[in-house]
Amino acid sequence: MFQRILFKQALSRSKKRCWLTQINQISNDPIKPESSDDGASDINEKDPSRYAYNTQKVSQLLKEAAVFKDIKNNDWMTTPYPKDVSIRHEEKEYNTNPNDTSILLFPGQGIIKVGLIKQYIGFPDAKELFEIANEIVNYDLLKLCLNGPQEKLNETQFNQAATVISSLAALEKLKASTPKVFETCVATAGYSVGEITALILSGAITFEDGIRLVWTRGKAMQEAADKVPQGMLAISCTPKAQVFKACEEAKNWAMNLGVENPFCGVAIYLHTEKKILAGNLEALEYIEKHQTQFGLTNVTKLPVSGAFHTPLMESALKPVSKLLSTIEISEPRCKVYSNYKAETYSNLRLMKKYILKQIVSPVKWEQCLQKLYNRADGIPFPQTYDVGSQGRMKVLLKLVNAKACKQCTVI
């Protein structure tokens, strides 16, 4: 894994632990979010103390967010790509000689369950990924993934980092079965926080920087989610669906209830008939109650306490931006698709901007898959690997492009 050079060029562990402990003191006082499973159901209790917002604590969090500014030397940082693998995306398009190419897809938050990592941890260097991450964030993520509790693993501040590391651990299994996966990979995409996994895989950012980024991102988004009652809804659209109208009326309803600057809108485009809405809980409850009149079916509240990928995450931008300013971006060794633009990262100067924009903008997953697998009739599809999602990414691919899905293998 990662050429066995992890930490062999690093600072000494004792010296490293010193500054890691200092910059991660905040992790010793974890945020306690509202219940993500059923907390939304008792919004009508109107208990202000449930959503009390400690301004002083949050101000300190944003000011002292883990930006890891003590890092002065990045020479010890690593990438999953062997050094001798060339940058291939300009040499061979994925719609040319597809039998010799592959695409890797990575999942987002909410996939991992306690104990799931056991199927990957035995592969070479997979465990070392967690050991390095533990050094960086000063928290035992492996123990949490192995033993739980699930409620804590579900918390955004832990789940995002655990999802990225678990996906990279699953990549170790793929490398064991398909050693030339790096040489054949010409494109990659990650769903929501999985985009950071894809950027690490591509070599655009190092593993260590990726963990710093996802750890800061998860804590900042958790804090944003705790400001006001908010959440997400999965909806299916009939041919007569009026999604925009539903969201506008839901916002007006919430405003009439006294919610300041309410939001309700599409947060994730899954496929033609399925979308994820997000916003203030009052607005989402309105849509649940009036789903039929707007042509919506299968309306299901998701077990999350945040309206991710909406303007309600705006307060998370500052700490993540501060962290991004310390990260060096490299030329990716394969095409990486941006959730925000549904296009490849072709301009490195815009990469940090798009990473930030993704936090407060809809995830265009359906559009990314359409771009990835768009090709003329008769041209076969490349081999696709669903890495670490337990088949979720393959299911979404089937709903967008059934032919491409036939060439998809779940890892």
Contacts in CASP RR format, 6 or more apart in sequence:
PFRMAT RR
TARGET T0000
AUTHOR 0000-0000-0000
METHOD contacts of the structure
MODEL  1
MFQRILFKQALSRSKKRCWLTQINQISNDPIKPESSDDGASDINEKDPSR
YAYNTQKVSQLLKEAAVFKDIKNNDWMTTPYPKDVSIRHEEKEYNTNPND
TSILLFPGQGIIKVGLIKQYIGFPDAKELFEIANEIVNYDLLKLCLNGPQ
EKLNETQFNQAATVISSLAALEKLKASTPKVFETCVATAGYSVGEITALI
LSGAITFEDGIRLVWTRGKAMQEAADKVPQGMLAISCTPKAQVFKACEEA
KNWAMNLGVENPFCGVAIYLHTEKKILAGNLEALEYIEKHQTQFGLTNVT
KLPVSGAFHTPLMESALKPVSKLLSTIEISEPRCKVYSNYKAETYSNLRL
MKKYILKQIVSPVKWEQCLQKLYNRADGIPFPQTYDVGSQGRMKVLLKLV
NAKACKQCTVI
1 80 0 8 1.000
1 124 0 8 1.000
1 125 0 8 1.000
1 126 0 8 1.000
1 128 0 8 1.000
1 129 0 8 1.000
1 172 0 8 1.000
1 175 0 8 1.000
2 78 0 8 1.000
2 79 0 8 1.000
2 80 0 8 1.000
2 125 0 8 1.000
2 207 0 8 1.000
3 78 0 8 1.000
3 82 0 8 1.000
3 83 0 8 1.000
4 125 0 8 1.000
5 78 0 8 1.000
6 78 0 8 1.000
6 125 0 8 1.000
6 128 0 8 1.000
6 132 0 8 1.000
6 207 0 8 1.000
7 13 0 8 1.000
7 76 0 8 1.000
7 132 0 8 1.000
7 135 0 8 1.000
9 75 0 8 1.000
9 76 0 8 1.000
10 16 0 8 1.000
10 76 0 8 1.000
11 73 0 8 1.000
11 76 0 8 1.000
13 135 0 8 1.000
16 135 0 8 1.000
17 135 0 8 1.000
17 138 0 8 1.000
19 70 0 8 1.000
19 71 0 8 1.000
20 135 0 8 1.000
20 136 0 8 1.000
20 137 0 8 1.000
20 138 0 8 1.000
21 138 0 8 1.000
22 70 0 8 1.000
23 66 0 8 1.000
23 67 0 8 1.000
23 68 0 8 1.000
23 69 0 8 1.000
23 70 0 8 1.000
24 66 0 8 1.000
24 137 0 8 1.000
24 138 0 8 1.000
24 139 0 8 1.000
26 61 0 8 1.000
26 64 0 8 1.000
26 65 0 8 1.000
26 66 0 8 1.000
26 219 0 8 1.000
27 66 0 8 1.000
27 137 0 8 1.000
27 138 0 8 1.000
27 139 0 8 1.000
27 219 0 8 1.000
28 138 0 8 1.000
30 155 0 8 1.000
30 157 0 8 1.000
30 158 0 8 1.000
31 155 0 8 1.000
31 157 0 8 1.000
31 219 0 8 1.000
31 222 0 8 1.000
31 223 0 8 1.000
31 226 0 8 1.000
33 155 0 8 1.000
33 156 0 8 1.000
33 222 0 8 1.000
33 225 0 8 1.000
33 226 0 8 1.000
33 305 0 8 1.000
34 50 0 8 1.000
34 51 0 8 1.000
34 226 0 8 1.000
34 229 0 8 1.000
34 305 0 8 1.000
35 305 0 8 1.000
36 154 0 8 1.000
36 155 0 8 1.000
36 303 0 8 1.000
36 304 0 8 1.000
36 305 0 8 1.000
36 306 0 8 1.000
37 303 0 8 1.000
39 305 0 8 1.000
40 229 0 8 1.000
40 231 0 8 1.000
40 281 0 8 1.000
40 284 0 8 1.000
40 285 0 8 1.000
40 301 0 8 1.000
40 305 0 8 1.000
43 229 0 8 1.000
43 281 0 8 1.000
43 282 0 8 1.000
43 285 0 8 1.000
51 226 0 8 1.000
51 227 0 8 1.000
51 228 0 8 1.000
51 229 0 8 1.000
53 226 0 8 1.000
53 227 0 8 1.000
58 223 0 8 1.000
58 315 0 8 1.000
61 219 0 8 1.000
61 223 0 8 1.000
61 319 0 8 1.000
62 220 0 8 1.000
62 223 0 8 1.000
62 315 0 8 1.000
62 318 0 8 1.000
62 319 0 8 1.000
65 216 0 8 1.000
65 219 0 8 1.000
65 220 0 8 1.000
65 318 0 8 1.000
65 319 0 8 1.000
65 322 0 8 1.000
65 323 0 8 1.000
66 137 0 8 1.000
66 212 0 8 1.000
66 215 0 8 1.000
66 216 0 8 1.000
66 219 0 8 1.000
66 319 0 8 1.000
66 323 0 8 1.000
67 216 0 8 1.000
67 319 0 8 1.000
67 322 0 8 1.000
67 323 0 8 1.000
67 325 0 8 1.000
67 326 0 8 1.000
68 136 0 8 1.000
68 212 0 8 1.000
68 323 0 8 1.000
68 326 0 8 1.000
69 326 0 8 1.000
71 326 0 8 1.000
74 206 0 8 1.000
74 209 0 8 1.000
74 328 0 8 1.000
76 208 0 8 1.000
77 206 0 8 1.000
77 207 0 8 1.000
77 208 0 8 1.000
77 209 0 8 1.000
78 206 0 8 1.000
78 207 0 8 1.000
78 208 0 8 1.000
79 200 0 8 1.000
79 203 0 8 1.000
79 206 0 8 1.000
79 207 0 8 1.000
79 330 0 8 1.000
80 168 0 8 1.000
80 171 0 8 1.000
80 182 0 8 1.000
80 200 0 8 1.000
80 201 0 8 1.000
80 203 0 8 1.000
80 207 0 8 1.000
81 182 0 8 1.000
81 201 0 8 1.000
81 202 0 8 1.000
81 203 0 8 1.000
81 333 0 8 1.000
82 182 0 8 1.000
85 182 0 8 1.000
85 183 0 8 1.000
85 333 0 8 1.000
86 333 0 8 1.000
87 331 0 8 1.000
87 332 0 8 1.000
87 333 0 8 1.000
87 334 0 8 1.000
88 183 0 8 1.000
88 185 0 8 1.000
88 186 0 8 1.000
88 333 0 8 1.000
88 334 0 8 1.000
89 186 0 8 1.000
89 187 0 8 1.000
89 332 0 8 1.000
89 333 0 8 1.000
89 334 0 8 1.000
89 335 0 8 1.000
89 344 0 8 1.000
92 100 0 8 1.000
92 101 0 8 1.000
92 186 0 8 1.000
93 186 0 8 1.000
94 101 0 8 1.000
94 103 0 8 1.000
94 186 0 8 1.000
94 187 0 8 1.000
94 335 0 8 1.000
94 372 0 8 1.000
94 382 0 8 1.000
95 375 0 8 1.000
95 376 0 8 1.000
95 379 0 8 1.000
98 379 0 8 1.000
98 380 0 8 1.000
98 381 0 8 1.000
98 382 0 8 1.000
98 383 0 8 1.000
99 380 0 8 1.000
99 382 0 8 1.000
99 383 0 8 1.000
100 184 0 8 1.000
101 184 0 8 1.000
101 185 0 8 1.000
101 186 0 8 1.000
101 382 0 8 1.000
101 383 0 8 1.000
102 178 0 8 1.000
102 181 0 8 1.000
102 184 0 8 1.000
102 185 0 8 1.000
102 186 0 8 1.000
102 382 0 8 1.000
102 383 0 8 1.000
102 384 0 8 1.000
102 385 0 8 1.000
103 185 0 8 1.000
103 186 0 8 1.000
103 187 0 8 1.000
103 188 0 8 1.000
103 189 0 8 1.000
103 372 0 8 1.000
103 382 0 8 1.000
103 383 0 8 1.000
103 384 0 8 1.000
103 385 0 8 1.000
104 171 0 8 1.000
104 174 0 8 1.000
104 181 0 8 1.000
104 185 0 8 1.000
104 187 0 8 1.000
104 188 0 8 1.000
104 198 0 8 1.000
104 201 0 8 1.000
104 384 0 8 1.000
104 385 0 8 1.000
104 387 0 8 1.000
105 188 0 8 1.000
105 189 0 8 1.000
105 190 0 8 1.000
105 191 0 8 1.000
105 384 0 8 1.000
105 385 0 8 1.000
105 386 0 8 1.000
105 387 0 8 1.000
105 389 0 8 1.000
105 393 0 8 1.000
105 394 0 8 1.000
105 397 0 8 1.000
106 167 0 8 1.000
106 188 0 8 1.000
106 189 0 8 1.000
106 190 0 8 1.000
106 191 0 8 1.000
106 194 0 8 1.000
106 195 0 8 1.000
106 197 0 8 1.000
106 198 0 8 1.000
106 201 0 8 1.000
106 387 0 8 1.000
106 388 0 8 1.000
106 389 0 8 1.000
106 393 0 8 1.000
107 163 0 8 1.000
107 167 0 8 1.000
107 190 0 8 1.000
107 191 0 8 1.000
107 194 0 8 1.000
107 387 0 8 1.000
107 388 0 8 1.000
107 389 0 8 1.000
107 392 0 8 1.000
107 393 0 8 1.000
108 163 0 8 1.000
108 190 0 8 1.000
108 191 0 8 1.000
108 192 0 8 1.000
108 193 0 8 1.000
108 194 0 8 1.000
108 389 0 8 1.000
109 156 0 8 1.000
109 159 0 8 1.000
109 160 0 8 1.000
109 163 0 8 1.000
109 192 0 8 1.000
109 193 0 8 1.000
109 304 0 8 1.000
109 308 0 8 1.000
110 154 0 8 1.000
110 159 0 8 1.000
110 163 0 8 1.000
110 304 0 8 1.000
111 163 0 8 1.000
111 166 0 8 1.000
111 388 0 8 1.000
111 389 0 8 1.000
111 390 0 8 1.000
111 392 0 8 1.000
112 145 0 8 1.000
112 153 0 8 1.000
112 159 0 8 1.000
112 162 0 8 1.000
112 163 0 8 1.000
112 166 0 8 1.000
113 150 0 8 1.000
113 153 0 8 1.000
114 145 0 8 1.000
114 146 0 8 1.000
114 147 0 8 1.000
114 148 0 8 1.000
114 149 0 8 1.000
114 150 0 8 1.000
114 153 0 8 1.000
115 145 0 8 1.000
115 146 0 8 1.000
115 147 0 8 1.000
115 148 0 8 1.000
116 145 0 8 1.000
116 166 0 8 1.000
116 390 0 8 1.000
117 142 0 8 1.000
117 145 0 8 1.000
117 146 0 8 1.000
117 166 0 8 1.000
117 169 0 8 1.000
118 146 0 8 1.000
119 173 0 8 1.000
120 126 0 8 1.000
120 166 0 8 1.000
120 169 0 8 1.000
120 170 0 8 1.000
120 172 0 8 1.000
120 173 0 8 1.000
120 388 0 8 1.000
121 127 0 8 1.000
121 130 0 8 1.000
121 142 0 8 1.000
121 146 0 8 1.000
121 169 0 8 1.000
123 169 0 8 1.000
123 172 0 8 1.000
123 173 0 8 1.000
123 175 0 8 1.000
123 176 0 8 1.000
124 172 0 8 1.000
124 176 0 8 1.000
125 172 0 8 1.000
126 169 0 8 1.000
126 172 0 8 1.000
126 173 0 8 1.000
127 142 0 8 1.000
129 165 0 8 1.000
129 168 0 8 1.000
129 169 0 8 1.000
129 172 0 8 1.000
129 207 0 8 1.000
130 141 0 8 1.000
130 142 0 8 1.000
130 145 0 8 1.000
130 165 0 8 1.000
130 169 0 8 1.000
131 142 0 8 1.000
132 207 0 8 1.000
132 208 0 8 1.000
132 211 0 8 1.000
133 141 0 8 1.000
133 161 0 8 1.000
133 165 0 8 1.000
133 211 0 8 1.000
134 140 0 8 1.000
134 141 0 8 1.000
134 142 0 8 1.000
136 208 0 8 1.000
136 211 0 8 1.000
136 212 0 8 1.000
136 215 0 8 1.000
137 161 0 8 1.000
137 211 0 8 1.000
137 215 0 8 1.000
139 158 0 8 1.000
141 158 0 8 1.000
141 161 0 8 1.000
141 162 0 8 1.000
141 165 0 8 1.000
144 152 0 8 1.000
144 153 0 8 1.000
144 158 0 8 1.000
144 162 0 8 1.000
145 153 0 8 1.000
145 162 0 8 1.000
145 166 0 8 1.000
152 158 0 8 1.000
153 159 0 8 1.000
153 162 0 8 1.000
154 303 0 8 1.000
155 222 0 8 1.000
156 218 0 8 1.000
156 221 0 8 1.000
156 222 0 8 1.000
156 225 0 8 1.000
156 304 0 8 1.000
156 305 0 8 1.000
156 306 0 8 1.000
157 215 0 8 1.000
157 218 0 8 1.000
157 219 0 8 1.000
157 221 0 8 1.000
157 222 0 8 1.000
160 193 0 8 1.000
160 214 0 8 1.000
160 215 0 8 1.000
160 217 0 8 1.000
160 218 0 8 1.000
160 221 0 8 1.000
161 211 0 8 1.000
161 214 0 8 1.000
161 215 0 8 1.000
161 218 0 8 1.000
163 193 0 8 1.000
163 194 0 8 1.000
163 197 0 8 1.000
164 193 0 8 1.000
164 194 0 8 1.000
164 196 0 8 1.000
164 197 0 8 1.000
164 200 0 8 1.000
164 210 0 8 1.000
164 211 0 8 1.000
164 214 0 8 1.000
165 211 0 8 1.000
166 388 0 8 1.000
167 194 0 8 1.000
167 197 0 8 1.000
167 387 0 8 1.000
167 388 0 8 1.000
167 389 0 8 1.000
168 197 0 8 1.000
168 200 0 8 1.000
168 201 0 8 1.000
168 207 0 8 1.000
170 387 0 8 1.000
170 388 0 8 1.000
170 411 0 8 1.000
171 181 0 8 1.000
171 201 0 8 1.000
171 387 0 8 1.000
171 411 0 8 1.000
173 411 0 8 1.000
174 181 0 8 1.000
174 385 0 8 1.000
174 387 0 8 1.000
174 411 0 8 1.000
175 181 0 8 1.000
175 182 0 8 1.000
177 411 0 8 1.000
178 184 0 8 1.000
178 385 0 8 1.000
181 385 0 8 1.000
182 333 0 8 1.000
184 383 0 8 1.000
185 201 0 8 1.000
185 334 0 8 1.000
186 334 0 8 1.000
186 335 0 8 1.000
186 382 0 8 1.000
187 334 0 8 1.000
187 335 0 8 1.000
187 336 0 8 1.000
187 337 0 8 1.000
187 344 0 8 1.000
187 372 0 8 1.000
188 198 0 8 1.000
188 201 0 8 1.000
188 202 0 8 1.000
188 334 0 8 1.000
188 335 0 8 1.000
188 336 0 8 1.000
188 337 0 8 1.000
189 195 0 8 1.000
189 198 0 8 1.000
189 336 0 8 1.000
189 337 0 8 1.000
189 339 0 8 1.000
189 368 0 8 1.000
189 369 0 8 1.000
189 372 0 8 1.000
190 197 0 8 1.000
190 198 0 8 1.000
190 337 0 8 1.000
190 339 0 8 1.000
191 339 0 8 1.000
191 363 0 8 1.000
191 365 0 8 1.000
191 389 0 8 1.000
191 393 0 8 1.000
191 396 0 8 1.000
192 268 0 8 1.000
192 308 0 8 1.000
192 309 0 8 1.000
192 339 0 8 1.000
192 358 0 8 1.000
192 363 0 8 1.000
193 214 0 8 1.000
193 217 0 8 1.000
193 218 0 8 1.000
195 336 0 8 1.000
195 338 0 8 1.000
195 339 0 8 1.000
195 355 0 8 1.000
195 358 0 8 1.000
196 205 0 8 1.000
196 210 0 8 1.000
196 213 0 8 1.000
196 214 0 8 1.000
196 217 0 8 1.000
196 355 0 8 1.000
198 336 0 8 1.000
198 337 0 8 1.000
199 205 0 8 1.000
199 210 0 8 1.000
199 332 0 8 1.000
199 336 0 8 1.000
199 345 0 8 1.000
199 351 0 8 1.000
199 355 0 8 1.000
200 206 0 8 1.000
200 207 0 8 1.000
200 210 0 8 1.000
201 334 0 8 1.000
202 332 0 8 1.000
202 333 0 8 1.000
202 334 0 8 1.000
202 336 0 8 1.000
203 330 0 8 1.000
203 332 0 8 1.000
203 333 0 8 1.000
204 329 0 8 1.000
204 330 0 8 1.000
204 331 0 8 1.000
204 332 0 8 1.000
204 336 0 8 1.000
204 345 0 8 1.000
204 348 0 8 1.000
204 351 0 8 1.000
205 213 0 8 1.000
205 327 0 8 1.000
205 328 0 8 1.000
205 329 0 8 1.000
205 330 0 8 1.000
209 327 0 8 1.000
209 328 0 8 1.000
210 327 0 8 1.000
212 323 0 8 1.000
212 326 0 8 1.000
212 327 0 8 1.000
213 320 0 8 1.000
213 323 0 8 1.000
213 324 0 8 1.000
213 327 0 8 1.000
213 355 0 8 1.000
216 319 0 8 1.000
216 320 0 8 1.000
216 323 0 8 1.000
217 316 0 8 1.000
217 320 0 8 1.000
217 323 0 8 1.000
217 359 0 8 1.000
218 316 0 8 1.000
219 319 0 8 1.000
220 315 0 8 1.000
220 316 0 8 1.000
220 317 0 8 1.000
220 318 0 8 1.000
220 319 0 8 1.000
220 320 0 8 1.000
221 306 0 8 1.000
221 308 0 8 1.000
221 313 0 8 1.000
221 316 0 8 1.000
221 359 0 8 1.000
223 315 0 8 1.000
223 316 0 8 1.000
224 306 0 8 1.000
224 312 0 8 1.000
224 313 0 8 1.000
224 314 0 8 1.000
224 315 0 8 1.000
224 316 0 8 1.000
225 231 0 8 1.000
225 304 0 8 1.000
225 305 0 8 1.000
225 306 0 8 1.000
225 307 0 8 1.000
225 308 0 8 1.000
225 312 0 8 1.000
225 313 0 8 1.000
226 305 0 8 1.000
227 312 0 8 1.000
227 315 0 8 1.000
228 259 0 8 1.000
228 280 0 8 1.000
228 312 0 8 1.000
229 280 0 8 1.000
229 281 0 8 1.000
229 282 0 8 1.000
230 278 0 8 1.000
230 279 0 8 1.000
230 280 0 8 1.000
230 281 0 8 1.000
230 305 0 8 1.000
230 306 0 8 1.000
230 307 0 8 1.000
230 312 0 8 1.000
231 278 0 8 1.000
231 279 0 8 1.000
231 281 0 8 1.000
231 284 0 8 1.000
231 301 0 8 1.000
231 302 0 8 1.000
231 304 0 8 1.000
231 305 0 8 1.000
231 306 0 8 1.000
231 307 0 8 1.000
232 267 0 8 1.000
232 276 0 8 1.000
232 277 0 8 1.000
232 278 0 8 1.000
232 279 0 8 1.000
232 284 0 8 1.000
232 301 0 8 1.000
232 302 0 8 1.000
232 304 0 8 1.000
232 306 0 8 1.000
232 307 0 8 1.000
232 308 0 8 1.000
233 276 0 8 1.000
233 277 0 8 1.000
233 278 0 8 1.000
233 284 0 8 1.000
233 287 0 8 1.000
233 288 0 8 1.000
233 299 0 8 1.000
233 300 0 8 1.000
233 301 0 8 1.000
233 302 0 8 1.000
234 274 0 8 1.000
234 275 0 8 1.000
234 276 0 8 1.000
234 277 0 8 1.000
234 298 0 8 1.000
234 299 0 8 1.000
234 300 0 8 1.000
234 302 0 8 1.000
235 243 0 8 1.000
235 274 0 8 1.000
235 275 0 8 1.000
235 276 0 8 1.000
235 277 0 8 1.000
235 287 0 8 1.000
235 291 0 8 1.000
235 296 0 8 1.000
235 297 0 8 1.000
235 298 0 8 1.000
235 299 0 8 1.000
235 300 0 8 1.000
236 273 0 8 1.000
236 274 0 8 1.000
236 296 0 8 1.000
236 297 0 8 1.000
236 298 0 8 1.000
236 299 0 8 1.000
237 243 0 8 1.000
237 272 0 8 1.000
237 273 0 8 1.000
237 274 0 8 1.000
237 275 0 8 1.000
237 295 0 8 1.000
237 296 0 8 1.000
237 297 0 8 1.000
238 295 0 8 1.000
238 296 0 8 1.000
238 297 0 8 1.000
240 295 0 8 1.000
241 294 0 8 1.000
241 295 0 8 1.000
241 296 0 8 1.000
242 294 0 8 1.000
242 295 0 8 1.000
243 265 0 8 1.000
243 266 0 8 1.000
243 275 0 8 1.000
243 277 0 8 1.000
243 294 0 8 1.000
243 296 0 8 1.000
245 294 0 8 1.000
246 287 0 8 1.000
246 290 0 8 1.000
246 291 0 8 1.000
246 294 0 8 1.000
246 296 0 8 1.000
247 264 0 8 1.000
247 265 0 8 1.000
247 266 0 8 1.000
247 277 0 8 1.000
247 283 0 8 1.000
247 287 0 8 1.000
248 264 0 8 1.000
249 286 0 8 1.000
249 290 0 8 1.000
250 264 0 8 1.000
250 283 0 8 1.000
250 284 0 8 1.000
250 286 0 8 1.000
250 287 0 8 1.000
251 262 0 8 1.000
251 263 0 8 1.000
251 264 0 8 1.000
251 283 0 8 1.000
253 282 0 8 1.000
253 283 0 8 1.000
253 286 0 8 1.000
254 262 0 8 1.000
254 264 0 8 1.000
254 280 0 8 1.000
254 282 0 8 1.000
254 283 0 8 1.000
254 286 0 8 1.000
255 262 0 8 1.000
257 282 0 8 1.000
259 280 0 8 1.000
259 282 0 8 1.000
259 283 0 8 1.000
262 279 0 8 1.000
262 280 0 8 1.000
262 282 0 8 1.000
262 283 0 8 1.000
263 278 0 8 1.000
263 279 0 8 1.000
263 280 0 8 1.000
263 283 0 8 1.000
263 307 0 8 1.000
263 310 0 8 1.000
263 311 0 8 1.000
263 312 0 8 1.000
264 277 0 8 1.000
264 278 0 8 1.000
264 279 0 8 1.000
264 280 0 8 1.000
264 283 0 8 1.000
264 284 0 8 1.000
264 287 0 8 1.000
265 277 0 8 1.000
265 278 0 8 1.000
265 279 0 8 1.000
265 310 0 8 1.000
266 275 0 8 1.000
266 276 0 8 1.000
266 277 0 8 1.000
266 278 0 8 1.000
266 362 0 8 1.000
267 276 0 8 1.000
267 277 0 8 1.000
267 278 0 8 1.000
267 279 0 8 1.000
267 307 0 8 1.000
267 308 0 8 1.000
267 309 0 8 1.000
267 310 0 8 1.000
267 362 0 8 1.000
267 363 0 8 1.000
268 275 0 8 1.000
268 276 0 8 1.000
268 278 0 8 1.000
268 309 0 8 1.000
268 362 0 8 1.000
268 363 0 8 1.000
268 365 0 8 1.000
269 275 0 8 1.000
269 362 0 8 1.000
269 363 0 8 1.000
269 364 0 8 1.000
269 365 0 8 1.000
269 366 0 8 1.000
269 367 0 8 1.000
270 276 0 8 1.000
270 365 0 8 1.000
270 366 0 8 1.000
270 396 0 8 1.000
270 399 0 8 1.000
271 366 0 8 1.000
271 396 0 8 1.000
271 399 0 8 1.000
271 400 0 8 1.000
272 366 0 8 1.000
272 399 0 8 1.000
272 400 0 8 1.000
273 399 0 8 1.000
274 399 0 8 1.000
276 302 0 8 1.000
277 284 0 8 1.000
277 287 0 8 1.000
278 284 0 8 1.000
278 306 0 8 1.000
278 307 0 8 1.000
278 308 0 8 1.000
278 309 0 8 1.000
278 310 0 8 1.000
278 312 0 8 1.000
279 307 0 8 1.000
279 310 0 8 1.000
279 312 0 8 1.000
280 307 0 8 1.000
280 312 0 8 1.000
284 301 0 8 1.000
287 294 0 8 1.000
287 296 0 8 1.000
287 299 0 8 1.000
288 299 0 8 1.000
288 301 0 8 1.000
291 297 0 8 1.000
291 299 0 8 1.000
306 312 0 8 1.000
306 313 0 8 1.000
307 313 0 8 1.000
308 359 0 8 1.000
309 358 0 8 1.000
309 359 0 8 1.000
309 360 0 8 1.000
309 361 0 8 1.000
309 362 0 8 1.000
309 363 0 8 1.000
310 360 0 8 1.000
310 362 0 8 1.000
311 360 0 8 1.000
313 359 0 8 1.000
313 360 0 8 1.000
314 360 0 8 1.000
316 359 0 8 1.000
316 360 0 8 1.000
317 356 0 8 1.000
317 359 0 8 1.000
317 360 0 8 1.000
320 355 0 8 1.000
320 356 0 8 1.000
320 359 0 8 1.000
321 352 0 8 1.000
321 356 0 8 1.000
324 352 0 8 1.000
324 355 0 8 1.000
324 356 0 8 1.000
325 352 0 8 1.000
327 352 0 8 1.000
329 348 0 8 1.000
329 351 0 8 1.000
329 352 0 8 1.000
330 348 0 8 1.000
331 348 0 8 1.000
332 345 0 8 1.000
335 344 0 8 1.000
335 345 0 8 1.000
336 344 0 8 1.000
336 345 0 8 1.000
337 343 0 8 1.000
337 344 0 8 1.000
337 345 0 8 1.000
337 368 0 8 1.000
337 371 0 8 1.000
337 372 0 8 1.000
338 344 0 8 1.000
338 345 0 8 1.000
338 354 0 8 1.000
338 358 0 8 1.000
338 368 0 8 1.000
339 358 0 8 1.000
339 363 0 8 1.000
339 364 0 8 1.000
339 365 0 8 1.000
339 368 0 8 1.000
340 354 0 8 1.000
340 357 0 8 1.000
340 358 0 8 1.000
340 361 0 8 1.000
340 364 0 8 1.000
341 354 0 8 1.000
341 364 0 8 1.000
342 364 0 8 1.000
342 367 0 8 1.000
342 368 0 8 1.000
342 370 0 8 1.000
342 371 0 8 1.000
343 371 0 8 1.000
345 351 0 8 1.000
345 354 0 8 1.000
365 396 0 8 1.000
366 400 0 8 1.000
369 396 0 8 1.000
369 397 0 8 1.000
369 400 0 8 1.000
369 401 0 8 1.000
369 404 0 8 1.000
370 400 0 8 1.000
370 401 0 8 1.000
373 381 0 8 1.000
373 397 0 8 1.000
373 400 0 8 1.000
373 401 0 8 1.000
373 404 0 8 1.000
375 381 0 8 1.000
380 407 0 8 1.000
381 403 0 8 1.000
381 404 0 8 1.000
381 406 0 8 1.000
381 407 0 8 1.000
382 407 0 8 1.000
383 407 0 8 1.000
383 408 0 8 1.000
383 409 0 8 1.000
384 394 0 8 1.000
384 397 0 8 1.000
384 404 0 8 1.000
384 405 0 8 1.000
384 407 0 8 1.000
384 408 0 8 1.000
384 409 0 8 1.000
385 408 0 8 1.000
385 409 0 8 1.000
385 411 0 8 1.000
386 392 0 8 1.000
386 393 0 8 1.000
386 394 0 8 1.000
386 397 0 8 1.000
386 408 0 8 1.000
386 409 0 8 1.000
386 410 0 8 1.000
386 411 0 8 1.000
387 411 0 8 1.000
388 410 0 8 1.000
388 411 0 8 1.000
389 410 0 8 1.000
390 410 0 8 1.000
391 410 0 8 1.000
393 408 0 8 1.000
394 405 0 8 1.000
394 408 0 8 1.000
394 410 0 8 1.000
397 404 0 8 1.000
397 405 0 8 1.000
397 408 0 8 1.000
398 405 0 8 1.000
398 408 0 8 1.000
END
